[in-house]
Amino acid sequence: ANPANLSGLKLWLDSRDSNTIFSDTVLSSISTSTVGGWKDKSGNNNHAVQSTSANRPTYNSSGTNGKSVIDFDGTSDFLDSSGLSITQSYTFALVAKTLNNSTGRDFLFDGLSANGRSIISLDNGGKVQMWATSWGNSNLNTPSGYFAMTAVFNSSSSSLSLNGTSVNGLNPGTSNLSSVIRIGAHKDISDFLRGSIAE
């Protein structure tokens, strides 16, 4: 499968492609294991970057099935992709891993604009939830280890699928996603993901 062929694709981050992982924010080199930049393969240049060294996640070349992933420490790591602006309905598809952060919710991503946020949260009361002005509780338990997830934000017709189990008719609200997407943390730099993102 090649996501670049999907109509309307806005962002594609693929950790298996080591040519898209960089230790600096100008996307010119990988010289350390910390990730300062993750190149967007959609062609839209919505690259994810982190300019603060202490907040950079780690490149793991053999994270799952011998393929590389980006590891987030659960305490300070996150990446920001600026310029991503999408309106409902839209779909997120990802392969990731959680180690179930006991200190709070694990945010896979969040928007930074007060009026343009969409969220997928793990371990929110032990469940996976979506938010776009209100919590849409999937009642699916936070997984352990790697998982495949798709989430469709479409107001009261939203849905979430986790490892093949789907929940339809969720209503996380009508907020769109604008300005910046924060990957691995809440917009207020809290509730960090403790785990990994593959794609």
N, C-alpha and C positions, 0 to 999 in steps of 0.2 A: 504494500500500500504506500502511496505517496501523497501525504496531506497537501502538498503544494498544488495538486490538481483539483482540490476542493474549491468550488465556487464560493467566493466571499470570505476566504481564509484571511484572518487578520494577524494571527500570531502563531508561530510554530517554533518551539524550543525542543531540541533533540540532543540529549546528552550523549547518545551513542556516537554522534558525529564530533570527534575530538577537534575538528577544524572550526567548530563554533564556540569553543570554550577558551576563554582568555583570562590572564591574570591581571589585566589592566582594563580600564574603562574605554580606551580608544580602540579596543579589539585588534591589537597588533601582535600580541605574543602570549604564550603560556610558559612561564618560567618558574612558577611555584604551584603548589597544589591548591592555593586559594583562588576563588573565582571572582574576578572583578568585572567580567563581562560575559554574557551568553547571547550569541548572535541569533537573531530572528531569521528563520529560513523561509518565512512566508513571502519575502520580497518587499515587505512594508517598512523595514528598518525599525521595528518596535523592539529593539535590542534591550535586554535586561542587564542593568549595571549596578555596581555598588562601589562608590568612591571611597568609603571608609574601610580601611584594611581590617579593623576589628570586627566588622559586620559582614565580612565576606564568607559565604559557604565554601565547602571544600570539594574539589574534584576527586572522585573515586573511580579509578579506571576499571575496577572489577566488582561493581556493586551488586549486580544481579545477572545470573546466567552468563558470567564473563563479560558483561557489557557495562559501560560506565554510567554513573549517576552523579547527581549533585547532592551532597550531604549537607543538611541544615542541623545546627547543634541544639536547637530548642531554647537558646538563651539570648542570642544576639544576631543571628544570621538572617539576611533577607536580600532580595534584589528588586529593583524598580524598573519597570518598563514604561517610559513616558510616551505620550502621544497616542496611546491606544484608546479609541473612542468608538464604542459600539452601543447600539440601541436594541432593546428587546424586540423580537426574540433572538437569542444567541445561545450557542452550545459550547461548553468546555469539555474536552476529552483529555484524560491524563492517566499516566501510570506513575504511581508513587508508592511510598512506604511510610508508615508511621510507627514510632516506638512508644506511642501513647504518653504524651507529656503529662506527668502528674501535677505540674504546677499550674495548669490551666488548659484552655482550648488550644488546639493546633490549627492555625489558619493556613490553608493552602494558598489563598490569595485574598486580597482586599483591594478596593478602590480607594483613592485618596481624596477625591472631591466630595464635599459634604452632600452634594445633590447628585452624585454619580458614583454609587458604590454597589458592588455585588460581591458576595462573600460565600465561600464554602469553608465550613468549620468542622473539624473533627473533634471528637471527645467533648462535645458540648452536652454535658449531662450523660456522657457515654454514647451519644448518638451523632450521626452525621446530619448536619443542617445546612440549609441555604438561606441567604438573607439578601433582600433588595428593598428594604424599609421595614420588613418584619421577618421573623424566623419561620421558615418552612421546615418542619421537623420530619425527616424521612422515616423515623423510627427504626432505621437500620443501625446496628451496632457499629461503633468505630472498629475498623478492621485491625488485625495485628499483621505485621509484615507487609509485603507488596500487594497492591490492589490495582484494578483497572476501574476507572470511573468515568461516566459521562453525566453531565448536568445540563439541562435545558432550562434557561430562564425565560419564561413566557407567562408572566403574571400568574393568574390562577390556574393556568394549564401547564405549570412547570413540572419537571420530572427529574428524577435522579436514578441512575443505575450503578450498582456497586457489585463488581464481580459477577455480573449477569442477573442480579436480582434488581428488579425495577419497581419504583414507586411513582405513581402518576397522581395528578391532581393536587400537587403541592402549590402553595400560594405564598412565595417569599416576598411579594410586593412587585412594584413596577419600576423601580429605579434602574436607570441605565448605567453603563460603565463608561466613565469619561476621564480624561486627563492622564492618570497614572494607574497602573496595576502594581500592587506590592505583592511579591511572591515570597511566601514563607513567613509572613507576619501580619498582624493587625495594623491598620493605618497609623495608630498611635505608637508604633514600635513596641508592641507587647503581644502576648499570646503567640509565641513563636512556634513554628513547625519543628518538631524533633523527629527527623526522618529524612527521606530522600525523594527527589523527583527525577524520574527517568525521561519523561517526555510530556 
